């Protein structure tokens, strides 16, 4: 059996420095993975960490760290969007810091059975957890229009209509159940030149994001962090592509500015900023980190500090296709 390469926490040192962990502080590692951020936080004496991951294998893989943390690390198998409820269940009304590493981990990508990678032949699964529809289910159920929207919106694939058309034609002949089968279908539509990304890259990204509802999860997790962080508490978010980074950037920009209200509605109270932005520009990996871990190349770190102001109202629901609607054929 081929050993799985350990996941390296991208921008780990920088993210934890932004959290500024201190003795007695309580921190949420909202995407535990292989525990990289948690290890760095726990290296500060007297800290406590709540680690969250929807992937059961990540939780079980962290049991050794739990033992070595001597009661300072608690692991919870759940979605990170539920972090406020998770903290409440632990008897915590407020925490000192939240760190998030958005997207798929190297551990998941490198396991063929998880179905995340077109480079490894395996079942077309892509679920970070163990519940809900698989990518194969989406491919089999979604309409051609929904498939095109998913691939375009979440993968930014300009050939999305052609890919969706090819998928619908292929599934009439036989079910599409493996990563290799889907990659071959996409490659017949999307052409790439030498040294360019694989033709299936954007389609696989889109399906992974959609199956795991990653952008919805991120939006809800940011809102949850806003509610659970105490004044002076820190939020650090590492994202890996423009869709994620745009959500983080817009969230912090909205929460970090003073609302001027409307001259037509003078009675509406101005909203004080709920965050003070700590990174005017996102931090990116050093050349050394990229050389050691090429997957770090696109990473961006944004951080902010919670103010004493009340949390803002939740953002409007997304306009993109939802997993529930697509799977019920609505």
N, C-alpha and C positions, 0 to 999 in steps of 0.2 A: 504493500500500500504506500503510495507516494505521500510523504509528510507534507502537511499544510504549512505554508510560510506564515509566521506570526504577523498579526496586524500591527502596523506602526501608526501611532497617533500623530497625525499630521499637525504641525504647528503646536505640538503638545506643550512645549516649554512656554511659548509665547501666550497660549490660551490660559494656562494656569497662572502665569505672571499677571495677566489681566484680572483674574479672579482675586489675586492677592490673598490667598488663604492664610488664616491666622488661628492660633491656639483657641479652641473653644468654638470655632466656626462650624456651621453645618452647610454642606454643599451637595448639589444634585448633579451627578454625572448622568445626563438625560439619555445618552446613547452609549451605554457601557462598553459594548464590543468586547475587546480583549483587555479592557481595564486600564489602558494607558493613561488617561487623564486622572482616573481614580488613584493610581499608584503615585502620581506626582503630587496630588492633593494630600494623600495620606502620609507622604514623606514629611509633611509639616506636623510636628507633634501636637496632639490635642484636637485635630480636625476630625470631623465625622462626615461620611459620604453616604448618600442614598444613590445607588446605581440602578438605572432602569434600562431594560432592553426587551423588545418584543420577541427576540430570537432566543428560544430555550437553550440552544447550544451555547450561546454567549453567557447565559446565566450559570449553567452548569460548569462552564469553563472557568468561571470566576470563584468557584467554591474554595479553591486553594488560597486565593487572596483574602477571602472572608476569614478563613482560619488564621492567616498571618496578621490580619488587621486587628485582632484582639478586641472584637466588639465594635470597632469604629466603622465598619462597612456593612450596609444592608443592601441586598440585591432584590429587585422586584421585577418579575416578568410581566410586562405591560407595555402599552404604547406610551411614548414620551409626551404625547399631547395630554395625557391624564396626570401629569406630574403634580399639579396642585392637589388633586384628590389623593394621590399616593402619599404626598407629604402629610396631608390631614390624617390619613390612616395611620401614619407613624407618630401622630400626636404633635405634628409641627405646623404651626400657623404661619411661620415665616422662616426663610433661609437666607444665608449670607452670599450664596452664589449659585449660578446655574451655568453649566457648560454643555454645548450641543455640537456633535459632529454629524453633519447631515449627509444622508446617502448610504450607499452600499459599502460594506467593509471588504477588505482584501480577503478575509476568511470566507466570506460568502461567495465572492467572485471566483475563488480558487477551488471551490468544491463543485465538481461537475453535477452532482446529484441535486444541487440547489437550483440549477437551471438559469443562472444569471448571465453566463458568458457564452457568446457565440464561438469562442475559441475552444470550448470544451463540450464534447457531445454529452448531452444529458436530457432528462425530462424538462419540458418547457413549464417550469414552476414559477420561479422568481419571487415567491412570497418570503418576506423577512420573518414572519411568524409562521404559525402552523394552521391558521384558519382562513376561511374566505376563498374566493375564486383564484385559480392559478392563471398564469398568462395563457396557457392552452385553453382554459375556459373562456377567457376574453376573446381570443382569436376565433373560437368556435361560435360564439354567441353574438358579438357586436356586429351591427350593420356596417356596410361599407362606408357610409358617411361618418359614423362614429369612429371607426378605425382610422379614417383619414384625419379626423379632428384630433384624436389622441396622439397619433404619430407626428402631426404638425405642431400641436401646442406643447407637448411634453418632450418631443425629440427635436423640434425645430428642423424637421426634415422637409426640404422643399419638394421632394418627390413623393410626398405623403399620399396623394391621390392614386398615383401609379402603384405604390406599394400596397395600399388597401385593396385596390382592384385585383392585384395579383394574388393576395391572400384569399380573397373571397373565391376566386376562380380555382385556386389550389385546394381549398377545403371542400369543394364540391366533389373532387376526385378522391380525396382521402383526408382523414383528420390530421391536423398539424400538431404533433405532440412532442417533438424534440427540438432542441436548440439548433441542431444541424439542419433540419428540414426548413425551419423559418429563415435561418441565415441564407440558405440556398435560394429561397424564393425572393428575398430582398435583393440579393446580389444579381439577380436577373433583371432587376429594374434600376437599381442604383449602381452606377459605374464609378469606380475610383481609380485614380492614377497611382503609380508607385509612390510610396512614402506618405500617402494620405491615409486617413483613418479607414477602417474596414467599412464596407458599404452598409453593414447591418448595425453599426454602432448606434446611430440615432434612433432607429426603430426599437432596439433592445432597451435603450435608456427610457424611451417613452413608455413602453409596456411595463417596465419595472416601477417607474414613478406612478403609473396609473394603478397597477395591481396593489401597490402598498399605500396608495393615497398620500404620497409623500408630501406634496405641496400643501394639501389640506392639513396634514399632521403638523407640518412646520408652522403654519399660520396659527393653529390652535395652541401649539406648544409655546410660541412666543407670547401669546396672550396669557397663558397660564403662568409663565415665568414672571410676567408683569405683576400678576396678582400675588404671587408667593414670595417675591423678593422683598426683604425689609429695606427701609431707607439706607442707602449706602451699600446695598448688596450689588453684586456685579453679575452681568450676563455676558458670556463669551460664546460666539457661534462661528463654527468653521463650516463653510459651504464649498461645493466643488463644481458647480456650473452656474451659468448666468440666471437660470430660473430661480434657483434657491437664493442666490445672492441678492437678486432683485427684491424678493420678498423680505429678506432681513433688512436690506438697505431702506426700503420704503417704510417698514414698520418702525425702525429706529428714527428715521427722519420725521415721521408723523408724530411719534411720541416725544421727540426731542425738541420740538418747536412750540412756541407759544401761539395758541389759537387766537386770532384777532376778532373772532365772532363775525357778525354781519352788521353793516350799517343800517340794513333794513329791519334787523331784529336786535335792537340794542339791549333788550332784556336778557338775551342769552349770555350766560356767564362765560368768561374766557377760560379755556382749559390750560392749566399750568402743565409744563412738560413733566412727564412721568419718568423720563430717562435723560441723563446727561451723557452724550456720546463721547466715548474715549478714543475712538479711532476715526479721525476725519477722513482718512483714506484707509481701506482695508490693508491689513498686514498680509504679506505673501511669503511663501517659503524661500529660504536661502538657496543658492545654487548647490551647496553641499547637501541639503536635505533632498532636493530634487534628484541629485545624482544617486543618493542612497535609496530613494523611494520615488520612482518616476510618476506614480499615481498622485503625488503631491503637487504636480505642476500647476494645476488649475485652482488650487485651494486659496480661499480668502478668509481672513479672520476679522470679524467686526465685534466690538465690545462696547458696553455702556454701563452706566451706574444708575441704580434706581434712586429717584428723588423722593421727597416726602409727599409729593402730590398723589391724588387718587388715581387709580387706574382709569384709562380712557375706555370709552365704549368699544365693544368688539367691532372689527371691520366687517364690511358687507360680505355676504357669502360669495364664493368664487363663481365665475360665469362659465368655467370649463366643464367638460363632461364629468359626471360623477360615476363611481363604480356601481353604486346601487341602481341608478337609472339605466345604465348601459346593460347591466346583467338582467334586468327585468324587461328589457326591450322597449323602454319608454322613450 
